[in-house]
Amino acid sequence: MLSNHLQNGIESDNLIWSRVPESDDPSTDGVTLLNSRLDGDGGVNSLDYEVIENYAYREEQAHRGKLYVGYYVAVKWFFSLLIGIGTGLAAVFINLSVENFAGWKFALTFAIIQKSYFAGFIVYLLINLVLVFSSAYIITQFAPAAAGSGIPEIKGYLNGIDIPGTLLFRTLIGKIFGSIGSVGGGLALGKEGPLVHTGACIASLLGQGGSTKYHLNSRWPQLFKSDRDRRDLVTCGCAAGVAAAFRAPVGGVLFALEEVTSWWRSQLMWRVFFTSAIVAVVVRTAMGWCKSGICGHFGGGGFIIWDVSDGQDDYYFKELLPMAVIGVIGGLLGALFNQLTLYMTSWRRNSLHKKGNRVKIIEACIISCITSAISFGLPLLRKCSPCPESVPDSGIECPRPPGMYGNYVNFYCKTDNEYNDLATIFFNTQDDAIRNLFSAKTMREFSAQSLLTFLAMFYTLAVVTFGTAVPAGQFVPGIMIGSTYGRLVGMFVVRFYKKLNIEEGTYALLGAASFLGGSMRMTVSLCVIMVEITNNLKLLPLIMLVLLISKAVGDAFNEGLYEVQARLKGIPLLESRPKYHMRQMIAKEACQSQKVISLPRVIRVADVASILGSNKHNGFPVIDHTRSGETLVIGLVLRSHLLVLLQSKVDFQHSPLPCDPSARHIRHSFSEFAKPVSSKGLCIEDIHLTSDDLEMYIDLAPFLNPSPYVVPEDMSLTKVYNLFRQLGLRHLFVVPRPSRVIGLITRKDLLIEENGESSAVELQQSTSVRGRYSETATRMDAARPLLDDLLG
């Protein structure tokens, strides 16, 4: 039965496929192949998100009943649960380690500087240096793909690009321990971006059953063999990473939807939301468990949550102008940051990092020493300020005890009743520095000179640090930069308007949102994340205002940070909108430079091996000849499928004649053609064929995709682009105009119930349409004699 369906499908396709010329010249009127232009481009290939409906697939689907479908759906939800638990535990481990390393470092340094500031500086520098060195060593020697934030690579993967090494087990390990070293070492970067990559790696490894290389695999979870299923799991992992980093489950869902994914479905929305909720539960449970003090310094800084609910309750209309100014500043500084990091990263990739891994480690260590010297030395040059009068029930102590978290750091001060405002934000963890900048009821805690000094130095450090061989996120550094100039604007507003209920911390929050919007160009997800991490819904309209302005200003200069870095790394993303000049092009013009290699239905094994060895194409049209001698395209066969057939050898035949599919048993399951996500798959060099094997034949009909997507040669390239991206295609046939139409599908043809009948509403509408059509035809027949008399 299935073989008959396959044969009927091929014969039906023959009616609409265009004729193929015998010549291989692509300029002739034949079939050309429009693909993602990645075939053979180094180590980057496209992913097969399209379902290959070959005979093996149809046979496998026919044997699956409703029980299997239910099991399949249940396993998807179970994997969403595992992804949430795994990502939550990874985030807890990273935060616990970073907070304890930072707590021990500052406690030891504060204890030593009571006797000698120079000795304290040496200890502070050495601790940071050891942590950064360990991070750089892990990345360069063990997991090179774990460098950077990883978001451009994950965005490319979800866009349909297979980047080797991105989702490996060693990349996961390198990301976790590398983030602990780089963030704990005090570099001007964050751990939030790497957590997104960590969640994606956990999701991918769960989907493939673990790591085969390190013998950490299991066979029962290996249910998701297709790239489509893995894409959904990785999407859940990305949302889980954001939810774990910011304790913002809704923000994680929106981040996955707005920033990283290219395809979205309502069914996926539920699973992503469920995964983010599980992460929130895991993180909350861990924080509650650590409240007893058994986690060391964890909990004093803890997960990112800057509660400003006790801050400014309302705002005035005349405050909108300085808030709009904050949005403009964020757009300008964000665009400048993207451009400077582009220049720095390009210089590193083209010159510095080509000198070897040793240079990468030395560079990271030098930047660590410079960062430690600035964060320790600059506060020494700043005079201390007297502590303000304590506010009852504020919970703020001035100065804070050495080694404790909070405002008002006593650093190199002559008396015990003074604090160093520059040390409050410099000689501190980034999370606590942001908490100090966001804090309410701390009017005039920071001077304008200290904030300008910190802004200039930290902005420079963030530009220089981004691109080094360590895991690096830009969320928290961006919040640091934005909150600094936001607080500066807030100080000006307080002095200018002289209103007692205006909080500088509110403007710091708006500045943080504006810089992230100007750099990363996110709006909806970033707005929700900022509201979730600050616990103040009243500021939502203001956050929306500065985000819209900063994004508009930044877009006037360059692309977002992740798009810039993706282009620099050679990741060919298909953006949501086609380029403007594509409107003037047609599909045929886009593929004129290609030379299509077609395969006959029955082909010699030697010819297959020769073709696979002489080019890097990943898709080949398959042609067949009818009884009348016509050459017709009957489908598309993938390179990976041909390699599987050559390796197994079970489908070789002696006869050059095609076999009847009904009399042939398929010896392959559909899962055998799936490429493991953690390997490059088969290569033609890995396959050994004897001389007898080379003289045999393969009938490709059971293994090809008989219904690939086709566009006419004169279709607008804009429409082709939208079709290619929205369907997640890897190959698209471009054919001449067909000579006949065998049917026309409308909406009513797709409204089919499970029993194969149309819905009642559709039948009623169809009947009414037919009734009106019959009535109109009757009236026209009655009026025809009168028309004949008038025209006669």
PyMOL commands that set and color helices and strands:
alter all, ss='L'
color gray80, all
select helices_A, chain A and resi 2-16+55-62+66-113+117-141+144-146+151-158+169-184+192-207+227-246+249-260+266-290+317-355+357-381+421-426+430-438+448-465+475-497+504-520+524-534+537-555+561-568+580-584+587-590+605-614+639-648+661-663+670-673+684-686+691-694+701-703+717-727+747-750+760-791
alter helices_A, ss='H'
color red, helices_A
select strands_A, chain A and resi 32-35+45-46+161-162+210-211+216-217+385-386+418-419+599-600+602-604+619-625+631-638+652-653+697-699+710-712+731-735
alter strands_A, ss='S'
color yellow, strands_A
deselect
rebuild
show_as cartoon
